[in-house]
Amino acid sequence: MWLPIFTTLQTISSLALFFVVYTIYGDKSLRKHPATIIGVICGVNAVYCFMSLSNCLICPGNAEVLFAATVYFDTSEKSLLRAMNTLTYSYLSFLIFFFNAMSILESCFLYDTVWTLKNPMERPESRVKCYYLLTVVWSLISVITYSACDFNV
């Protein structure tokens, strides 16, 4: 009952976020300091929404059968379990990466807003590069930590 409503809202949300990204990066006059960070945040958030949407749409379709047949060239029970394990871990790794990237970028944006209010004449270009680097490094660390943990104890 709730799945069609959820998927419709997720689709509208993803498309709206992609429209914001297209608007910011499509117009040269909008590609200035705070708008570029907002565009990246919206893009990461749109990918995250689309990934959660794809989980609802793909999982009932037996994706592990297609994955096992095309990657492992075998549809035995062992290959199906291996394919399901690979799909699950890769999906969760991407989900963790994009969730952390979204959270860190939003935190950096808030920090940058306060920093800009304190020092309005300082140029933000060097800070923005540090924000992107921090986002990628922290998100990769969280994915590596997730993959190093074994939750099947």
trRosetta pair geometry for C-beta under 8 A, 3 or more apart (Angstrom, degrees):
i j d omega theta_ij theta_ji phi_ij phi_ji
1 4 7.9 -71 177 25 25 94
1 5 7.9 3 141 3 59 113
2 5 5.5 -64 -159 46 52 111
2 6 5.6 54 147 -26 82 109
3 6 5.6 -55 -139 39 30 112
3 7 6.1 26 164 -16 66 107
3 56 6.2 173 -150 -174 99 126
4 7 6.0 -55 -140 40 29 106
4 8 6.2 31 159 -20 64 108
5 8 5.9 -58 -149 37 28 111
5 9 6.4 23 156 -15 64 108
6 9 6.0 -60 -149 39 28 107
6 10 6.2 26 156 -17 65 110
6 56 6.7 -176 106 -105 121 169
7 10 5.6 -53 -142 39 32 112
7 11 6.2 35 157 -22 64 106
7 53 6.0 105 -135 -147 72 93
7 56 5.8 -144 -81 99 102 141
7 57 6.7 99 -124 -62 132 102
8 11 5.8 -55 -148 35 29 112
8 12 6.4 26 156 -15 64 106
9 12 5.8 -54 -145 38 32 109
9 13 6.1 33 155 -20 65 109
10 13 5.6 -55 -145 38 30 113
10 14 6.2 29 157 -19 65 106
10 49 5.4 179 -161 177 83 95
10 50 7.6 143 160 -91 104 34
10 52 6.4 -133 -135 91 139 98
10 53 4.0 170 131 -82 139 110
10 56 7.8 139 27 26 159 137
11 14 5.9 -54 -145 37 28 109
11 15 6.3 24 158 -14 64 109
11 53 6.4 119 -64 -137 66 153
12 15 5.9 -58 -145 41 28 108
12 16 6.2 29 156 -20 64 109
13 16 5.8 -56 -146 36 28 110
13 17 6.4 25 157 -16 64 107
13 46 7.8 -172 130 -115 74 66
13 49 5.1 -131 105 -158 114 157
14 17 5.9 -57 -148 38 30 109
14 18 6.3 28 155 -16 65 107
14 46 4.9 103 -149 -157 67 80
14 49 4.5 -162 -75 99 88 121
14 50 4.8 96 -127 -65 145 85
14 53 6.6 -71 -30 -5 142 148
15 18 5.7 -53 -145 39 32 110
15 19 6.3 39 152 -24 64 104
16 19 5.5 -51 -150 32 32 116
16 20 6.8 35 150 -20 63 99
17 20 5.6 -48 -152 31 36 112
17 21 6.6 36 149 -16 65 102
17 42 4.6 -173 -164 -177 86 88
17 43 7.2 169 151 -79 103 26
17 45 5.4 -135 -142 91 151 100
17 46 3.6 -169 100 -73 126 101
17 49 6.7 135 16 22 146 140
18 21 5.5 -51 -149 37 37 113
18 22 6.2 39 152 -20 68 105
18 42 7.8 -178 -67 144 24 103
18 43 7.5 74 -105 -111 58 64
18 46 5.0 124 -54 -152 75 159
19 22 5.6 -51 -144 38 32 112
19 23 6.2 35 154 -22 64 105
20 23 5.7 -53 -146 35 30 112
20 24 6.4 26 157 -16 65 106
20 38 7.6 -90 157 140 122 98
20 39 7.0 -162 131 -114 86 63
20 42 4.5 -100 89 -169 124 165
21 24 6.0 -58 -146 38 29 106
21 25 6.1 -3 167 9 66 113
21 39 5.1 106 -126 -162 64 83
21 42 5.1 -162 -57 98 87 113
21 43 4.6 90 -102 -71 143 90
21 46 6.8 -86 -14 1 133 147
22 25 6.6 -69 -135 54 22 89
22 26 5.2 27 166 -29 64 124
23 26 5.9 -53 -125 36 18 112
23 27 6.6 -7 176 3 56 111
23 30 6.9 -20 139 81 73 173
24 27 7.2 -83 -157 43 17 89
24 30 5.0 -131 -143 129 53 126
24 31 6.8 110 162 -83 75 62
24 35 5.1 -176 -143 165 113 103
24 36 7.1 162 160 -93 126 39
24 38 6.7 -177 -95 87 156 95
24 39 3.8 -141 88 -83 151 121
24 42 7.7 135 5 40 138 137
25 30 7.8 -95 -51 89 21 109
25 31 6.5 67 -117 -87 50 107
25 39 5.7 122 -40 -167 94 152
26 30 8.0 22 61 46 60 128
27 30 4.4 65 83 9 106 111
27 31 7.3 -175 93 -21 58 83
28 31 5.8 -51 -155 19 39 115
29 32 7.7 -17 167 -26 45 107
30 35 5.1 -129 171 154 79 162
31 35 6.6 -123 -111 91 21 118
31 36 5.9 56 -159 -75 64 100
32 35 5.5 66 57 27 68 111
32 36 7.0 -147 87 -20 21 97
33 36 6.5 -66 -151 24 18 105
33 37 7.4 4 164 -5 56 104
33 124 4.7 81 -139 59 133 141
33 125 7.9 -100 -101 -66 100 58
33 128 7.0 -141 -143 -59 80 137
34 37 6.0 -59 -158 39 42 108
34 38 6.2 41 149 -19 73 109
34 109 7.7 89 -149 -150 83 96
34 112 7.7 169 -105 115 82 123
34 113 7.5 62 -117 -89 122 85
34 116 7.9 -57 -68 -20 110 170
35 38 5.4 -56 -145 41 36 113
35 39 6.1 42 153 -25 68 104
36 39 5.5 -50 -148 33 32 115
36 40 6.6 31 154 -16 64 102
36 128 7.0 34 90 -155 125 147
37 40 5.8 -53 -149 37 34 109
37 41 6.3 36 151 -20 65 106
37 105 6.9 176 -171 -175 88 97
37 108 7.3 -136 -151 105 131 103
37 109 5.1 158 142 -99 133 100
37 112 6.9 171 -53 55 173 156
37 128 6.6 -127 -68 -130 104 105
37 131 7.0 -6 -116 108 117 156
38 41 5.6 -52 -146 37 32 114
38 42 6.3 32 155 -18 65 106
38 109 7.2 96 -73 -129 64 142
39 42 5.8 -55 -146 38 30 109
39 43 6.3 31 154 -20 64 107
40 43 5.6 -54 -147 37 32 114
40 44 6.3 29 157 -15 66 105
40 105 6.2 -138 111 -149 106 146
40 132 7.5 -87 -163 -99 167 100
41 44 6.0 -57 -147 39 28 107
41 45 6.1 27 155 -17 64 112
41 102 6.8 93 -153 -142 72 69
41 105 4.9 -176 -93 125 85 128
41 106 6.1 98 -133 -72 129 73
41 109 6.4 -18 -56 -39 143 147
42 45 5.6 -57 -142 42 30 112
42 46 6.1 35 156 -24 65 105
43 46 5.7 -51 -146 32 29 112
43 47 6.6 27 155 -16 62 103
44 47 5.8 -53 -151 36 32 110
44 48 6.4 34 150 -19 64 107
44 98 5.8 178 -173 -156 86 85
44 101 5.0 -131 -153 113 143 114
44 102 4.8 -174 122 -80 118 78
44 105 6.3 130 34 17 153 153
45 48 5.5 -53 -147 37 33 114
45 49 6.3 34 153 -18 66 104
45 102 5.4 102 -78 -124 72 125
46 49 5.7 -52 -146 37 32 110
46 50 6.2 31 154 -18 64 107
47 50 5.6 -55 -145 39 31 111
47 51 6.3 34 154 -23 65 104
47 98 5.5 -131 101 -132 107 144
48 51 5.8 -51 -148 32 30 112
48 52 6.7 24 156 -12 62 103
48 95 7.3 95 -139 -140 80 62
48 98 4.3 -177 -81 134 91 124
48 99 6.2 117 -130 -73 132 60
48 102 5.7 -30 -27 -40 154 143
49 52 6.0 -57 -150 39 32 106
49 53 6.3 33 150 -19 65 109
50 53 5.4 -55 -147 39 34 115
50 54 6.2 35 154 -23 68 104
51 54 5.7 -50 -143 34 32 110
51 55 6.8 41 153 -26 61 98
51 91 7.4 157 -174 -159 107 82
51 94 6.2 -158 -129 118 148 114
51 95 5.8 -173 132 -90 140 80
51 98 6.5 141 10 43 149 154
52 55 5.7 -42 -154 23 36 117
52 56 7.3 33 151 -14 60 100
52 95 7.4 93 -69 -122 77 113
53 56 6.0 -58 -161 34 38 107
53 57 6.4 16 152 -6 70 114
54 57 5.7 -65 -141 47 37 103
54 58 5.2 19 169 -10 78 118
55 58 6.6 -55 -119 42 20 97
55 59 5.9 22 -180 -24 58 117
55 91 6.7 112 -94 -175 102 137
56 59 7.0 -48 -130 27 14 108
57 60 7.5 -75 -171 33 24 97
57 61 7.4 11 148 -14 59 121
58 61 5.6 -74 -161 37 42 116
58 63 5.0 25 165 -51 102 136
59 63 6.9 -60 -100 6 34 113
62 65 4.5 11 152 9 109 117
62 66 7.1 118 115 -11 78 88
63 66 5.7 -57 -156 42 45 110
63 67 5.9 45 148 -21 75 109
63 87 6.1 140 106 -139 117 159
64 67 5.4 -53 -139 41 34 113
64 68 6.0 34 160 -20 68 106
64 80 5.4 80 138 -162 117 73
64 83 4.3 132 -161 107 81 111
64 84 4.2 -9 -106 -70 146 78
64 87 6.0 -122 -87 9 81 144
65 68 6.0 -53 -143 38 26 107
65 69 6.2 21 158 -15 61 112
65 75 6.4 32 -151 -135 77 111
65 80 6.6 -1 -88 -117 60 104
65 83 7.7 147 -57 95 17 154
66 69 5.9 -61 -144 40 27 108
66 70 6.1 4 165 -2 65 115
67 70 6.4 -70 -139 46 23 95
67 71 5.5 -10 176 10 66 121
67 72 7.8 47 133 4 68 96
67 83 4.2 149 97 -165 111 119
67 86 7.0 -167 155 77 141 118
67 87 5.8 -149 -28 -59 171 119
68 71 6.7 -62 -116 51 18 89
68 72 5.0 -34 -157 42 60 118
68 74 6.3 -76 168 81 95 60
68 75 5.5 114 112 -106 120 57
68 79 4.3 113 -156 139 118 102
68 80 5.2 -55 -46 -86 162 51
68 82 7.2 110 -106 68 101 89
68 83 3.9 -98 -62 -36 87 150
69 72 7.6 -13 -53 58 10 77
69 73 7.0 41 -171 -117 39 29
69 74 7.6 -149 -103 54 43 19
69 75 5.4 9 -79 -69 87 103
70 73 7.6 14 -156 -71 9 58
71 83 6.9 143 54 -110 122 103
71 86 8.0 -115 96 90 159 160
72 79 4.6 -176 107 -150 151 117
72 82 6.7 96 -72 86 155 127
72 83 6.5 -113 0 -65 129 104
74 78 8.0 -17 124 74 129 89
74 79 4.2 173 97 -55 99 161
75 79 6.2 -107 -112 79 14 129
75 80 6.6 45 -166 -58 57 98
76 79 4.9 93 53 11 75 102
76 80 7.0 -136 97 -6 38 89
77 80 5.6 -53 -146 36 33 113
77 81 6.4 32 156 -17 66 104
78 81 6.0 -55 -150 37 30 108
78 82 6.3 29 152 -17 64 108
79 82 5.5 -53 -143 40 34 113
79 83 6.1 36 155 -21 66 106
80 83 5.6 -53 -144 37 29 112
80 84 6.3 29 155 -18 64 105
81 84 5.7 -52 -145 37 31 110
81 85 6.3 33 154 -19 64 106
82 85 5.7 -54 -148 37 30 112
82 86 6.3 30 153 -18 64 107
83 86 5.7 -54 -146 37 31 111
83 87 6.2 29 157 -16 65 108
84 87 5.8 -55 -143 40 30 110
84 88 6.1 30 158 -20 64 109
85 88 5.9 -56 -144 37 27 110
85 89 6.3 19 162 -11 64 109
86 89 6.2 -60 -143 41 25 103
86 90 6.1 19 161 -13 64 112
87 90 6.0 -60 -141 41 25 106
87 91 6.0 26 160 -20 64 111
88 91 5.9 -57 -145 37 25 110
88 92 6.2 18 159 -12 63 110
89 92 5.9 -57 -142 42 30 107
89 93 6.1 34 157 -24 65 107
89 147 7.2 82 -175 -113 115 87
90 93 5.6 -52 -144 35 31 114
90 94 6.5 28 158 -14 64 105
91 94 6.1 -59 -151 39 28 106
91 95 6.2 28 152 -19 64 110
92 95 5.4 -53 -142 39 34 115
92 96 6.2 35 157 -20 67 104
92 146 7.0 -150 130 162 106 141
93 96 5.9 -53 -147 36 28 109
93 97 6.3 31 153 -21 63 107
93 143 5.0 70 -160 -150 87 108
93 146 6.4 175 -105 91 71 133
93 147 6.4 26 -100 -63 119 106
94 97 5.5 -52 -145 35 33 114
94 98 6.3 20 162 -10 67 108
95 98 6.3 -60 -143 42 26 100
95 99 6.1 26 159 -18 64 111
96 99 5.9 -57 -141 39 27 110
96 100 6.2 21 162 -13 64 110
96 139 7.8 151 127 -163 73 78
96 142 5.7 -150 157 128 110 109
96 143 5.5 149 93 -91 118 73
96 146 5.3 139 31 -31 178 161
97 100 6.3 -66 -152 41 23 104
97 101 6.1 21 155 -19 64 112
97 139 4.7 75 -153 170 67 112
97 140 7.3 33 -121 -77 102 45
97 142 7.2 165 -93 78 48 105
97 143 5.0 6 -71 -61 92 128
98 101 5.4 -50 -138 38 34 114
98 102 6.2 38 158 -22 65 104
98 139 7.7 61 -60 -149 21 136
99 102 5.8 -54 -149 35 28 111
99 103 6.4 24 154 -15 63 108
100 103 5.7 -56 -144 40 33 109
100 104 6.0 27 160 -15 69 109
100 135 8.0 154 127 -163 81 68
100 138 6.1 -147 159 122 121 94
100 139 4.3 161 92 -108 116 76
100 142 4.7 155 -64 37 163 158
100 143 8.0 -133 26 -38 141 80
101 104 6.1 -57 -140 41 27 105
101 105 6.1 26 160 -18 63 111
101 135 5.2 69 -140 176 74 105
101 136 7.4 30 -109 -84 107 45
101 139 4.5 6 -61 -78 83 147
102 105 6.0 -58 -145 38 24 109
102 106 6.4 22 158 -16 61 109
103 106 5.9 -59 -150 37 28 109
103 107 6.4 27 153 -17 64 107
104 107 5.6 -55 -148 38 33 112
104 108 6.2 34 153 -19 67 106
104 134 6.4 -155 172 121 129 94
104 135 4.6 165 100 -113 126 74
104 138 5.3 140 -87 73 155 142
104 139 6.8 -121 14 -50 140 91
105 108 5.6 -53 -144 38 32 111
105 109 6.3 37 154 -23 64 104
105 131 7.0 86 -123 163 63 109
105 135 5.4 34 -63 -107 81 139
106 109 5.5 -49 -146 33 33 114
106 110 6.6 33 154 -17 63 102
107 110 5.8 -53 -150 36 33 109
107 111 6.3 32 152 -17 66 107
108 111 5.5 -53 -144 40 33 112
108 112 6.0 34 155 -21 66 108
108 131 3.9 119 180 -141 150 113
108 134 6.7 147 -81 73 132 130
108 135 6.9 -75 -11 -58 146 104
109 112 5.7 -54 -143 38 29 111
109 113 6.4 35 154 -25 62 103
109 131 7.9 90 -55 -158 55 150
110 113 5.7 -50 -149 29 32 114
110 114 6.8 27 154 -13 63 102
111 114 6.0 -58 -155 38 32 107
111 115 6.2 31 150 -18 67 110
112 115 5.4 -53 -141 40 34 114
112 116 6.0 37 157 -22 67 105
112 124 6.7 67 -162 -144 117 125
112 127 6.2 140 -113 135 105 134
112 128 7.6 52 -114 -82 150 71
112 131 6.9 -27 -52 -71 129 145
113 116 5.9 -53 -145 35 27 110
113 117 6.6 27 154 -17 61 105
114 117 5.8 -55 -151 36 32 111
114 118 6.5 27 153 -15 65 107
115 118 5.8 -58 -149 39 32 108
115 119 6.2 -26 170 35 69 101
115 122 7.8 -70 152 68 97 135
115 127 7.0 180 104 -138 156 162
116 119 6.9 -78 -129 68 25 65
116 120 6.2 59 172 -106 66 56
116 122 7.7 -135 -115 60 57 96
116 124 6.8 -13 -87 -78 108 124
117 120 7.0 9 -136 -68 22 88
119 122 4.2 21 135 -1 118 123
123 126 7.3 75 101 7 93 90
124 127 5.1 -65 -161 46 65 114
124 128 5.6 68 143 -32 91 102
125 128 5.9 -56 -149 30 29 111
125 129 6.9 28 156 -16 62 103
126 129 6.0 -52 -154 33 35 111
126 130 6.7 35 150 -16 64 106
127 130 5.6 -59 -155 38 36 112
127 131 6.4 41 148 -25 69 103
128 131 5.4 -48 -150 29 36 116
128 132 6.7 33 153 -16 65 101
129 132 5.9 -53 -150 37 33 108
129 133 6.3 32 152 -17 65 108
130 133 5.6 -56 -144 40 33 112
130 134 6.1 35 156 -20 67 107
131 134 5.8 -54 -146 38 28 111
131 135 6.3 31 154 -23 62 107
132 135 5.6 -53 -148 33 31 115
132 136 6.5 25 158 -14 65 105
133 136 6.1 -57 -147 38 30 105
133 137 6.1 23 159 -13 66 112
134 137 6.0 -60 -140 42 27 107
134 138 5.9 21 165 -14 66 114
135 138 6.2 -60 -141 41 21 104
135 139 6.1 16 162 -15 61 114
136 139 6.0 -60 -144 40 26 108
136 140 6.2 24 158 -17 64 110
137 140 5.9 -59 -148 39 27 109
137 141 6.3 29 154 -20 64 106
138 141 5.6 -51 -146 35 32 113
138 142 6.5 31 155 -18 64 104
139 142 5.8 -53 -149 36 32 110
139 143 6.5 30 153 -16 65 105
140 143 5.7 -54 -146 38 34 109
140 144 6.1 33 155 -18 67 106
141 144 5.8 -55 -144 39 30 110
141 145 6.2 33 155 -20 64 106
142 145 5.6 -51 -145 37 31 113
142 146 6.4 35 153 -21 63 104
143 146 5.5 -51 -148 36 33 113
143 147 6.3 26 156 -14 66 106
144 147 5.8 -56 -143 41 31 105
144 148 6.1 31 156 -21 65 109
145 148 5.8 -57 -143 36 29 110
145 149 6.6 28 157 -22 63 106
146 149 6.1 -60 -154 31 30 108
150 153 6.4 104 111 -50 93 87
